């Protein structure tokens, strides 16, 4: 799955994505975001790092080009 988002996933969304991937081990997700949601929040930062550590997920912030 390739997923283009305006904002990065929030803490709850990160958890939902990880839960989904746990139930569907054959799915990989490439997430492309335009902006980071609550980028200064430690909880959000931790949740995004956990999501990015998943072997089934690739997260990238899009360039302005």
mmCIF file of the N, C-alpha and C atoms, coordinates in Angstrom:
data_MODEL
# 
_entry.id   MODEL 
# 
loop_
_atom_site.group_PDB 
_atom_site.id 
_atom_site.type_symbol 
_atom_site.label_atom_id 
_atom_site.label_alt_id 
_atom_site.label_comp_id 
_atom_site.label_asym_id 
_atom_site.label_entity_id 
_atom_site.label_seq_id 
_atom_site.pdbx_PDB_ins_code 
_atom_site.Cartn_x 
_atom_site.Cartn_y 
_atom_site.Cartn_z 
_atom_site.occupancy 
_atom_site.B_iso_or_equiv 
_atom_site.pdbx_formal_charge 
_atom_site.auth_seq_id 
_atom_site.auth_comp_id 
_atom_site.auth_asym_id 
_atom_site.auth_atom_id 
_atom_site.pdbx_PDB_model_num 
ATOM 1   N N  . UNK A 1 1  ? 0.860  -1.169 0.000  1.00 0.00 ? 1  UNK A N  1 
ATOM 2   C CA . UNK A 1 1  ? 0.000  0.000  0.000  1.00 0.00 ? 1  UNK A CA 1 
ATOM 3   C C  . UNK A 1 1  ? 0.905  1.230  0.000  1.00 0.00 ? 1  UNK A C  1 
ATOM 4   N N  . UNK A 1 2  ? 0.607  2.177  -0.856 1.00 0.00 ? 2  UNK A N  1 
ATOM 5   C CA . UNK A 1 2  ? 1.275  3.475  -0.827 1.00 0.00 ? 2  UNK A CA 1 
ATOM 6   C C  . UNK A 1 2  ? 0.247  4.494  -0.356 1.00 0.00 ? 2  UNK A C  1 
ATOM 7   N N  . UNK A 1 3  ? 0.616  5.240  0.669  1.00 0.00 ? 3  UNK A N  1 
ATOM 8   C CA . UNK A 1 3  ? -0.330 6.126  1.329  1.00 0.00 ? 3  UNK A CA 1 
ATOM 9   C C  . UNK A 1 3  ? 0.250  7.533  1.378  1.00 0.00 ? 3  UNK A C  1 
ATOM 10  N N  . UNK A 1 4  ? -0.419 8.501  0.747  1.00 0.00 ? 4  UNK A N  1 
ATOM 11  C CA . UNK A 1 4  ? -0.003 9.904  0.755  1.00 0.00 ? 4  UNK A CA 1 
ATOM 12  C C  . UNK A 1 4  ? -0.901 10.666 1.723  1.00 0.00 ? 4  UNK A C  1 
ATOM 13  N N  . UNK A 1 5  ? -0.273 11.336 2.697  1.00 0.00 ? 5  UNK A N  1 
ATOM 14  C CA . UNK A 1 5  ? -1.020 12.045 3.737  1.00 0.00 ? 5  UNK A CA 1 
ATOM 15  C C  . UNK A 1 5  ? -0.565 13.495 3.836  1.00 0.00 ? 5  UNK A C  1 
ATOM 16  N N  . UNK A 1 6  ? -1.498 14.384 4.170  1.00 0.00 ? 6  UNK A N  1 
ATOM 17  C CA . UNK A 1 6  ? -1.140 15.780 4.430  1.00 0.00 ? 6  UNK A CA 1 
ATOM 18  C C  . UNK A 1 6  ? -0.340 15.893 5.724  1.00 0.00 ? 6  UNK A C  1 
ATOM 19  N N  . UNK A 1 7  ? -0.762 15.131 6.727  1.00 0.00 ? 7  UNK A N  1 
ATOM 20  C CA . UNK A 1 7  ? -0.115 15.147 8.042  1.00 0.00 ? 7  UNK A CA 1 
ATOM 21  C C  . UNK A 1 7  ? 0.337  13.743 8.404  1.00 0.00 ? 7  UNK A C  1 
ATOM 22  N N  . UNK A 1 8  ? 1.395  13.645 9.183  1.00 0.00 ? 8  UNK A N  1 
ATOM 23  C CA . UNK A 1 8  ? 1.835  12.334 9.663  1.00 0.00 ? 8  UNK A CA 1 
ATOM 24  C C  . UNK A 1 8  ? 0.786  11.784 10.634 1.00 0.00 ? 8  UNK A C  1 
ATOM 25  N N  . UNK A 1 9  ? 0.755  10.478 10.825 1.00 0.00 ? 9  UNK A N  1 
ATOM 26  C CA . UNK A 1 9  ? -0.226 9.884  11.742 1.00 0.00 ? 9  UNK A CA 1 
ATOM 27  C C  . UNK A 1 9  ? -0.022 10.367 13.185 1.00 0.00 ? 9  UNK A C  1 
ATOM 28  N N  . UNK A 1 10 ? -1.123 10.531 13.900 1.00 0.00 ? 10 UNK A N  1 
ATOM 29  C CA . UNK A 1 10 ? -1.068 10.889 15.321 1.00 0.00 ? 10 UNK A CA 1 
ATOM 30  C C  . UNK A 1 10 ? -0.744 9.629  16.125 1.00 0.00 ? 10 UNK A C  1 
ATOM 31  N N  . UNK A 1 11 ? -0.644 9.763  17.426 1.00 0.00 ? 11 UNK A N  1 
ATOM 32  C CA . UNK A 1 11 ? -0.325 8.634  18.300 1.00 0.00 ? 11 UNK A CA 1 
ATOM 33  C C  . UNK A 1 11 ? -1.350 7.514  18.135 1.00 0.00 ? 11 UNK A C  1 
ATOM 34  N N  . UNK A 1 12 ? -2.628 7.852  18.202 1.00 0.00 ? 12 UNK A N  1 
ATOM 35  C CA . UNK A 1 12 ? -3.669 6.832  18.072 1.00 0.00 ? 12 UNK A CA 1 
ATOM 36  C C  . UNK A 1 12 ? -3.642 6.169  16.705 1.00 0.00 ? 12 UNK A C  1 
ATOM 37  N N  . UNK A 1 13 ? -3.400 6.949  15.667 1.00 0.00 ? 13 UNK A N  1 
ATOM 38  C CA . UNK A 1 13 ? -3.346 6.391  14.308 1.00 0.00 ? 13 UNK A CA 1 
ATOM 39  C C  . UNK A 1 13 ? -2.146 5.464  14.146 1.00 0.00 ? 13 UNK A C  1 
ATOM 40  N N  . UNK A 1 14 ? -1.017 5.833  14.713 1.00 0.00 ? 14 UNK A N  1 
ATOM 41  C CA . UNK A 1 14 ? 0.165  4.961  14.665 1.00 0.00 ? 14 UNK A CA 1 
ATOM 42  C C  . UNK A 1 14 ? -0.161 3.611  15.284 1.00 0.00 ? 14 UNK A C  1 
ATOM 43  N N  . UNK A 1 15 ? -0.850 3.638  16.427 1.00 0.00 ? 15 UNK A N  1 
ATOM 44  C CA . UNK A 1 15 ? -1.231 2.390  17.098 1.00 0.00 ? 15 UNK A CA 1 
ATOM 45  C C  . UNK A 1 15 ? -2.203 1.579  16.250 1.00 0.00 ? 15 UNK A C  1 
ATOM 46  N N  . UNK A 1 16 ? -3.152 2.261  15.603 1.00 0.00 ? 16 UNK A N  1 
ATOM 47  C CA . UNK A 1 16 ? -4.115 1.570  14.731 1.00 0.00 ? 16 UNK A CA 1 
ATOM 48  C C  . UNK A 1 16 ? -3.401 0.910  13.551 1.00 0.00 ? 16 UNK A C  1 
ATOM 49  N N  . UNK A 1 17 ? -2.442 1.620  12.975 1.00 0.00 ? 17 UNK A N  1 
ATOM 50  C CA . UNK A 1 17 ? -1.688 1.069  11.840 1.00 0.00 ? 17 UNK A CA 1 
ATOM 51  C C  . UNK A 1 17 ? -0.909 -0.161 12.273 1.00 0.00 ? 17 UNK A C  1 
ATOM 52  N N  . UNK A 1 18 ? -0.242 -0.080 13.421 1.00 0.00 ? 18 UNK A N  1 
ATOM 53  C CA . UNK A 1 18 ? 0.526  -1.221 13.922 1.00 0.00 ? 18 UNK A CA 1 
ATOM 54  C C  . UNK A 1 18 ? -0.380 -2.409 14.235 1.00 0.00 ? 18 UNK A C  1 
ATOM 55  N N  . UNK A 1 19 ? -1.549 -2.143 14.800 1.00 0.00 ? 19 UNK A N  1 
ATOM 56  C CA . UNK A 1 19 ? -2.516 -3.221 15.075 1.00 0.00 ? 19 UNK A CA 1 
ATOM 57  C C  . UNK A 1 19 ? -2.964 -3.879 13.772 1.00 0.00 ? 19 UNK A C  1 
ATOM 58  N N  . UNK A 1 20 ? -3.250 -3.050 12.761 1.00 0.00 ? 20 UNK A N  1 
ATOM 59  C CA . UNK A 1 20 ? -3.662 -3.572 11.461 1.00 0.00 ? 20 UNK A CA 1 
ATOM 60  C C  . UNK A 1 20 ? -2.570 -4.460 10.869 1.00 0.00 ? 20 UNK A C  1 
ATOM 61  N N  . UNK A 1 21 ? -1.327 -3.989 10.922 1.00 0.00 ? 21 UNK A N  1 
ATOM 62  C CA . UNK A 1 21 ? -0.221 -4.747 10.351 1.00 0.00 ? 21 UNK A CA 1 
ATOM 63  C C  . UNK A 1 21 ? 0.048  -6.042 11.107 1.00 0.00 ? 21 UNK A C  1 
ATOM 64  N N  . UNK A 1 22 ? -0.232 -6.033 12.391 1.00 0.00 ? 22 UNK A N  1 
ATOM 65  C CA . UNK A 1 22 ? -0.081 -7.260 13.187 1.00 0.00 ? 22 UNK A CA 1 
ATOM 66  C C  . UNK A 1 22 ? -1.074 -8.324 12.721 1.00 0.00 ? 22 UNK A C  1 
ATOM 67  N N  . UNK A 1 23 ? -2.265 -7.898 12.339 1.00 0.00 ? 23 UNK A N  1 
ATOM 68  C CA . UNK A 1 23 ? -3.295 -8.832 11.867 1.00 0.00 ? 23 UNK A CA 1 
ATOM 69  C C  . UNK A 1 23 ? -3.090 -9.226 10.400 1.00 0.00 ? 23 UNK A C  1 
ATOM 70  N N  . UNK A 1 24 ? -2.354 -8.397 9.651  1.00 0.00 ? 24 UNK A N  1 
ATOM 71  C CA . UNK A 1 24 ? -2.157 -8.628 8.219  1.00 0.00 ? 24 UNK A CA 1 
ATOM 72  C C  . UNK A 1 24 ? -0.657 -8.622 7.915  1.00 0.00 ? 24 UNK A C  1 
ATOM 73  N N  . UNK A 1 25 ? -0.007 -9.712 8.223  1.00 0.00 ? 25 UNK A N  1 
ATOM 74  C CA . UNK A 1 25 ? 1.449  -9.789 8.118  1.00 0.00 ? 25 UNK A CA 1 
ATOM 75  C C  . UNK A 1 25 ? 1.972  -9.698 6.690  1.00 0.00 ? 25 UNK A C  1 
ATOM 76  N N  . UNK A 1 26 ? 1.122  -9.921 5.699  1.00 0.00 ? 26 UNK A N  1 
ATOM 77  C CA . UNK A 1 26 ? 1.564  -9.875 4.315  1.00 0.00 ? 26 UNK A CA 1 
ATOM 78  C C  . UNK A 1 26 ? 1.433  -8.476 3.693  1.00 0.00 ? 26 UNK A C  1 
ATOM 79  N N  . UNK A 1 27 ? 1.086  -7.466 4.477  1.00 0.00 ? 27 UNK A N  1 
ATOM 80  C CA . UNK A 1 27 ? 0.893  -6.104 3.978  1.00 0.00 ? 27 UNK A CA 1 
ATOM 81  C C  . UNK A 1 27 ? 2.105  -5.246 4.350  1.00 0.00 ? 27 UNK A C  1 
ATOM 82  N N  . UNK A 1 28 ? 2.564  -4.451 3.383  1.00 0.00 ? 28 UNK A N  1 
ATOM 83  C CA . UNK A 1 28 ? 3.595  -3.439 3.613  1.00 0.00 ? 28 UNK A CA 1 
ATOM 84  C C  . UNK A 1 28 ? 2.995  -2.084 3.256  1.00 0.00 ? 28 UNK A C  1 
ATOM 85  N N  . UNK A 1 29 ? 3.380  -1.043 3.999  1.00 0.00 ? 29 UNK A N  1 
ATOM 86  C CA . UNK A 1 29 ? 2.834  0.296  3.772  1.00 0.00 ? 29 UNK A CA 1 
ATOM 87  C C  . UNK A 1 29 ? 3.977  1.287  3.586  1.00 0.00 ? 29 UNK A C  1 
ATOM 88  N N  . UNK A 1 30 ? 3.921  2.028  2.466  1.00 0.00 ? 30 UNK A N  1 
ATOM 89  C CA . UNK A 1 30 ? 4.828  3.151  2.231  1.00 0.00 ? 30 UNK A CA 1 
ATOM 90  C C  . UNK A 1 30 ? 4.019  4.412  2.503  1.00 0.00 ? 30 UNK A C  1 
ATOM 91  N N  . UNK A 1 31 ? 4.410  5.150  3.545  1.00 0.00 ? 31 UNK A N  1 
ATOM 92  C CA . UNK A 1 31 ? 3.689  6.354  3.943  1.00 0.00 ? 31 UNK A CA 1 
ATOM 93  C C  . UNK A 1 31 ? 4.510  7.578  3.549  1.00 0.00 ? 31 UNK A C  1 
ATOM 94  N N  . UNK A 1 32 ? 3.877  8.493  2.807  1.00 0.00 ? 32 UNK A N  1 
ATOM 95  C CA . UNK A 1 32 ? 4.504  9.751  2.409  1.00 0.00 ? 32 UNK A CA 1 
ATOM 96  C C  . UNK A 1 32 ? 3.670  10.878 3.017  1.00 0.00 ? 32 UNK A C  1 
ATOM 97  N N  . UNK A 1 33 ? 4.319  11.731 3.814  1.00 0.00 ? 33 UNK A N  1 
ATOM 98  C CA . UNK A 1 33 ? 3.592  12.815 4.482  1.00 0.00 ? 33 UNK A CA 1 
ATOM 99  C C  . UNK A 1 33 ? 4.135  14.171 4.030  1.00 0.00 ? 33 UNK A C  1 
ATOM 100 N N  . UNK A 1 34 ? 3.249  15.163 4.019  1.00 0.00 ? 34 UNK A N  1 
ATOM 101 C CA . UNK A 1 34 ? 3.651  16.526 3.672  1.00 0.00 ? 34 UNK A CA 1 
ATOM 102 C C  . UNK A 1 34 ? 4.173  17.277 4.902  1.00 0.00 ? 34 UNK A C  1 
ATOM 103 N N  . UNK A 1 35 ? 3.563  16.998 6.066  1.00 0.00 ? 35 UNK A N  1 
ATOM 104 C CA . UNK A 1 35 ? 3.942  17.700 7.302  1.00 0.00 ? 35 UNK A CA 1 
ATOM 105 C C  . UNK A 1 35 ? 3.899  16.731 8.481  1.00 0.00 ? 35 UNK A C  1 
ATOM 106 N N  . UNK A 1 36 ? 4.683  17.053 9.505  1.00 0.00 ? 36 UNK A N  1 
ATOM 107 C CA . UNK A 1 36 ? 4.676  16.243 10.727 1.00 0.00 ? 36 UNK A CA 1 
ATOM 108 C C  . UNK A 1 36 ? 3.653  16.797 11.710 1.00 0.00 ? 36 UNK A C  1 
ATOM 109 N N  . UNK A 1 37 ? 2.789  15.931 12.184 1.00 0.00 ? 37 UNK A N  1 
ATOM 110 C CA . UNK A 1 37 ? 1.732  16.291 13.129 1.00 0.00 ? 37 UNK A CA 1 
ATOM 111 C C  . UNK A 1 37 ? 2.319  16.379 14.530 1.00 0.00 ? 37 UNK A C  1 
ATOM 112 N N  . UNK A 1 38 ? 2.103  17.511 15.214 1.00 0.00 ? 38 UNK A N  1 
ATOM 113 C CA . UNK A 1 38 ? 2.633  17.751 16.567 1.00 0.00 ? 38 UNK A CA 1 
ATOM 114 C C  . UNK A 1 38 ? 4.094  17.309 16.674 1.00 0.00 ? 38 UNK A C  1 
ATOM 115 N N  . UNK A 1 39 ? 4.943  17.851 15.812 1.00 0.00 ? 39 UNK A N  1 
ATOM 116 C CA . UNK A 1 39 ? 6.333  17.398 15.726 1.00 0.00 ? 39 UNK A CA 1 
ATOM 117 C C  . UNK A 1 39 ? 7.127  17.601 17.019 1.00 0.00 ? 39 UNK A C  1 
ATOM 118 N N  . UNK A 1 40 ? 6.681  18.480 17.903 1.00 0.00 ? 40 UNK A N  1 
ATOM 119 C CA . UNK A 1 40 ? 7.389  18.711 19.164 1.00 0.00 ? 40 UNK A CA 1 
ATOM 120 C C  . UNK A 1 40 ? 6.871  17.855 20.315 1.00 0.00 ? 40 UNK A C  1 
ATOM 121 N N  . UNK A 1 41 ? 5.847  17.060 20.062 1.00 0.00 ? 41 UNK A N  1 
ATOM 122 C CA . UNK A 1 41 ? 5.274  16.200 21.097 1.00 0.00 ? 41 UNK A CA 1 
ATOM 123 C C  . UNK A 1 41 ? 6.109  14.934 21.247 1.00 0.00 ? 41 UNK A C  1 
ATOM 124 N N  . UNK A 1 42 ? 6.531  14.653 22.459 1.00 0.00 ? 42 UNK A N  1 
ATOM 125 C CA . UNK A 1 42 ? 7.324  13.448 22.722 1.00 0.00 ? 42 UNK A CA 1 
ATOM 126 C C  . UNK A 1 42 ? 6.521  12.178 22.450 1.00 0.00 ? 42 UNK A C  1 
ATOM 127 N N  . UNK A 1 43 ? 5.227  12.205 22.768 1.00 0.00 ? 43 UNK A N  1 
ATOM 128 C CA . UNK A 1 43 ? 4.371  11.022 22.518 1.00 0.00 ? 43 UNK A CA 1 
ATOM 129 C C  . UNK A 1 43 ? 4.260  10.736 21.027 1.00 0.00 ? 43 UNK A C  1 
ATOM 130 N N  . UNK A 1 44 ? 4.051  11.786 20.256 1.00 0.00 ? 44 UNK A N  1 
ATOM 131 C CA . UNK A 1 44 ? 3.945  11.620 18.802 1.00 0.00 ? 44 UNK A CA 1 
ATOM 132 C C  . UNK A 1 44 ? 5.271  11.149 18.223 1.00 0.00 ? 44 UNK A C  1 
ATOM 133 N N  . UNK A 1 45 ? 6.355  11.744 18.678 1.00 0.00 ? 45 UNK A N  1 
ATOM 134 C CA . UNK A 1 45 ? 7.690  11.368 18.211 1.00 0.00 ? 45 UNK A CA 1 
ATOM 135 C C  . UNK A 1 45 ? 7.955  9.885  18.489 1.00 0.00 ? 45 UNK A C  1 
ATOM 136 N N  . UNK A 1 46 ? 7.620  9.448  19.695 1.00 0.00 ? 46 UNK A N  1 
ATOM 137 C CA . UNK A 1 46 ? 7.820  8.053  20.096 1.00 0.00 ? 46 UNK A CA 1 
ATOM 138 C C  . UNK A 1 46 ? 6.961  7.107  19.245 1.00 0.00 ? 46 UNK A C  1 
ATOM 139 N N  . UNK A 1 47 ? 5.714  7.492  19.004 1.00 0.00 ? 47 UNK A N  1 
ATOM 140 C CA . UNK A 1 47 ? 4.804  6.649  18.220 1.00 0.00 ? 47 UNK A CA 1 
ATOM 141 C C  . UNK A 1 47 ? 5.274  6.546  16.771 1.00 0.00 ? 47 UNK A C  1 
ATOM 142 N N  . UNK A 1 48 ? 5.736  7.652  16.194 1.00 0.00 ? 48 UNK A N  1 
ATOM 143 C CA . UNK A 1 48 ? 6.235  7.617  14.821 1.00 0.00 ? 48 UNK A CA 1 
ATOM 144 C C  . UNK A 1 48 ? 7.504  6.771  14.710 1.00 0.00 ? 48 UNK A C  1 
ATOM 145 N N  . UNK A 1 49 ? 8.371  6.866  15.715 1.00 0.00 ? 49 UNK A N  1 
ATOM 146 C CA . UNK A 1 49 ? 9.581  6.047  15.711 1.00 0.00 ? 49 UNK A CA 1 
ATOM 147 C C  . UNK A 1 49 ? 9.239  4.564  15.791 1.00 0.00 ? 49 UNK A C  1 
ATOM 148 N N  . UNK A 1 50 ? 8.258  4.231  16.624 1.00 0.00 ? 50 UNK A N  1 
ATOM 149 C CA . UNK A 1 50 ? 7.833  2.839  16.743 1.00 0.00 ? 50 UNK A CA 1 
ATOM 150 C C  . UNK A 1 50 ? 7.248  2.346  15.417 1.00 0.00 ? 50 UNK A C  1 
ATOM 151 N N  . UNK A 1 51 ? 6.452  3.179  14.772 1.00 0.00 ? 51 UNK A N  1 
ATOM 152 C CA . UNK A 1 51 ? 5.868  2.829  13.487 1.00 0.00 ? 51 UNK A CA 1 
ATOM 153 C C  . UNK A 1 51 ? 6.974  2.647  12.442 1.00 0.00 ? 51 UNK A C  1 
ATOM 154 N N  . UNK A 1 52 ? 7.939  3.543  12.424 1.00 0.00 ? 52 UNK A N  1 
ATOM 155 C CA . UNK A 1 52 ? 9.033  3.485  11.451 1.00 0.00 ? 52 UNK A CA 1 
ATOM 156 C C  . UNK A 1 52 ? 9.930  2.264  11.672 1.00 0.00 ? 52 UNK A C  1 
ATOM 157 N N  . UNK A 1 53 ? 9.994  1.763  12.892 1.00 0.00 ? 53 UNK A N  1 
ATOM 158 C CA . UNK A 1 53 ? 10.803 0.579  13.190 1.00 0.00 ? 53 UNK A CA 1 
ATOM 159 C C  . UNK A 1 53 ? 10.192 -0.703 12.646 1.00 0.00 ? 53 UNK A C  1 
ATOM 160 N N  . UNK A 1 54 ? 8.923  -0.655 12.323 1.00 0.00 ? 54 UNK A N  1 
ATOM 161 C CA . UNK A 1 54 ? 8.264  -1.833 11.776 1.00 0.00 ? 54 UNK A CA 1 
ATOM 162 C C  . UNK A 1 54 ? 8.884  -2.168 10.422 1.00 0.00 ? 54 UNK A C  1 
ATOM 163 N N  . UNK A 1 55 ? 9.152  -3.443 10.201 1.00 0.00 ? 55 UNK A N  1 
ATOM 164 C CA . UNK A 1 55 ? 9.718  -3.871 8.923  1.00 0.00 ? 55 UNK A CA 1 
ATOM 165 C C  . UNK A 1 55 ? 8.692  -3.759 7.795  1.00 0.00 ? 55 UNK A C  1 
ATOM 166 N N  . UNK A 1 56 ? 7.429  -3.571 8.157  1.00 0.00 ? 56 UNK A N  1 
ATOM 167 C CA . UNK A 1 56 ? 6.358  -3.477 7.170  1.00 0.00 ? 56 UNK A CA 1 
ATOM 168 C C  . UNK A 1 56 ? 6.042  -2.040 6.760  1.00 0.00 ? 56 UNK A C  1 
ATOM 169 N N  . UNK A 1 57 ? 6.741  -1.064 7.369  1.00 0.00 ? 57 UNK A N  1 
ATOM 170 C CA . UNK A 1 57 ? 6.412  0.348  7.148  1.00 0.00 ? 57 UNK A CA 1 
ATOM 171 C C  . UNK A 1 57 ? 7.637  1.123  6.686  1.00 0.00 ? 57 UNK A C  1 
ATOM 172 N N  . UNK A 1 58 ? 7.409  2.002  5.734  1.00 0.00 ? 58 UNK A N  1 
ATOM 173 C CA . UNK A 1 58 ? 8.399  2.981  5.310  1.00 0.00 ? 58 UNK A CA 1 
ATOM 174 C C  . UNK A 1 58 ? 7.719  4.340  5.397  1.00 0.00 ? 58 UNK A C  1 
ATOM 175 N N  . UNK A 1 59 ? 8.331  5.277  6.125  1.00 0.00 ? 59 UNK A N  1 
ATOM 176 C CA . UNK A 1 59 ? 7.761  6.625  6.274  1.00 0.00 ? 59 UNK A CA 1 
ATOM 177 C C  . UNK A 1 59 ? 8.748  7.642  5.702  1.00 0.00 ? 59 UNK A C  1 
ATOM 178 N N  . UNK A 1 60 ? 8.239  8.518  4.843  1.00 0.00 ? 60 UNK A N  1 
ATOM 179 C CA . UNK A 1 60 ? 9.057  9.571  4.248  1.00 0.00 ? 60 UNK A CA 1 
ATOM 180 C C  . UNK A 1 60 ? 8.296  10.887 4.278  1.00 0.00 ? 60 UNK A C  1 
ATOM 181 N N  . UNK A 1 61 ? 9.038  11.973 4.507  1.00 0.00 ? 61 UNK A N  1 
ATOM 182 C CA . UNK A 1 61 ? 8.446  13.313 4.423  1.00 0.00 ? 61 UNK A CA 1 
ATOM 183 C C  . UNK A 1 61 ? 8.724  13.817 3.011  1.00 0.00 ? 61 UNK A C  1 
ATOM 184 N N  . UNK A 1 62 ? 7.666  14.277 2.338  1.00 0.00 ? 62 UNK A N  1 
ATOM 185 C CA . UNK A 1 62 ? 7.799  14.727 0.951  1.00 0.00 ? 62 UNK A CA 1 
ATOM 186 C C  . UNK A 1 62 ? 8.553  16.040 0.861  1.00 0.00 ? 62 UNK A C  1 
ATOM 187 N N  . UNK A 1 63 ? 9.245  16.221 -0.258 1.00 0.00 ? 63 UNK A N  1 
ATOM 188 C CA . UNK A 1 63 ? 9.946  17.475 -0.553 1.00 0.00 ? 63 UNK A CA 1 
ATOM 189 C C  . UNK A 1 63 ? 8.974  18.455 -1.196 1.00 0.00 ? 63 UNK A C  1 
ATOM 190 N N  . UNK A 1 64 ? 9.349  19.709 -1.226 1.00 0.00 ? 64 UNK A N  1 
ATOM 191 C CA . UNK A 1 64 ? 8.504  20.743 -1.826 1.00 0.00 ? 64 UNK A CA 1 
ATOM 192 C C  . UNK A 1 64 ? 8.440  20.618 -3.344 1.00 0.00 ? 64 UNK A C  1 
ATOM 193 N N  . UNK A 1 65 ? 9.357  19.903 -3.970 1.00 0.00 ? 65 UNK A N  1 
ATOM 194 C CA . UNK A 1 65 ? 9.403  19.793 -5.440 1.00 0.00 ? 65 UNK A CA 1 
ATOM 195 C C  . UNK A 1 65 ? 8.171  19.178 -6.018 1.00 0.00 ? 65 UNK A C  1 
# 
